[in-house]
Amino acid sequence: MSHLPPALILLLILAACALQQDRHSSISHENLSYDPKLEDPRSGERRLEVFSNIKPGISEVELTLTLRGMFSVLGTNRYSIRFPFTELLPCTNSALIAEWYRAPEDPITSLEIIFGVFSDARKTNLVDALWFRGDALEPVIDGPYNQALFALRSGETVESMYGKLGRRKSKYYMGSQGKWLVQFSYFGLHGRVVMIDADAGAGTIVSVAEGTL
């Protein structure tokens, strides 16, 4: 090696370094198994496990501990006092609501919020818990929201339904008897879907049934 020209020695050293760097780069890519843009498939199972531990009667502190590791508590009511949550939520009393959120990759499509509704301003007694994700609101426990949803009957007014469940987007269609009807869909506990049809002119519910979106 000492008889080789200095320029050739330098060239050999640079080539060896490049080969080593390329080897490390290849190993690094082979070991890359997590794409931060994709949700871990186990997170759905983890979410169900966490939600199953949410019980009526627990305090804000206990709910925070239950959600720890998946949702972070918000010190102030950031969402419940803002549109569209002022219409989506049946209760918007900030003194009775606490919020937890999961930081999203995409703030528009994957924002997750838990709204806890308590019976008192000290937030020591949970009466309802609602989960928002992807423009949909779903109850986490069998509280007043879920019970009111499955208690809906024909003849009730749409305004009364709004007061119990909040407002939802609707679609108009012509019924079989030539009347214009408006249809709403609400999520119940465990992802059950309830379809409500109402008379568009009278504003009264004509049918309530479980269905699919």
Stockholm file with secondary structure:
# STOCKHOLM 1.0

chainA/1-213         MSHLPPALILLLILAACALQQDRHSSISHENLSYDPKLEDPRSGERRLEVFSNIKPGISEVELTLTLRGMFSVLGTNRYSIRFPFTELLPCTNSALIAEWYRAPEDPITSLEIIFGVFSDARKTNLVDALWFRGDALEPVIDGPYNQALFALRSGETVESMYGKLGRRKSKYYMGSQGKWLVQFSYFGLHGRVVMIDADAGAGTIVSVAEGTL
#=GR chainA/1-213 SS CTTSCHHHHHHHHHHHHHHHHHHHHHHHHHTCCCCTTSCCTHHHHHHHHHHHTCCTTCCHHHHHHHHTTTCEEESSCSSTTSTTHHHHCSCCCTTTEEEEEECCSSTTTCCEEEEEEESSTTCCSEEEEEEEETTEEEESSSSHHHHHHTTCCTTCBHHHHHHHHCCCCEEEEECTTSCEEEEEEEECGGGCEEEEEEETTTCBEEEEEEECC
#=GC SS_cons         CTTSCHHHHHHHHHHHHHHHHHHHHHHHHHTCCCCTTSCCTHHHHHHHHHHHTCCTTCCHHHHHHHHTTTCEEESSCSSTTSTTHHHHCSCCCTTTEEEEEECCSSTTTCCEEEEEEESSTTCCSEEEEEEEETTEEEESSSSHHHHHHTTCCTTCBHHHHHHHHCCCCEEEEECTTSCEEEEEEEECGGGCEEEEEEETTTCBEEEEEEECC
//
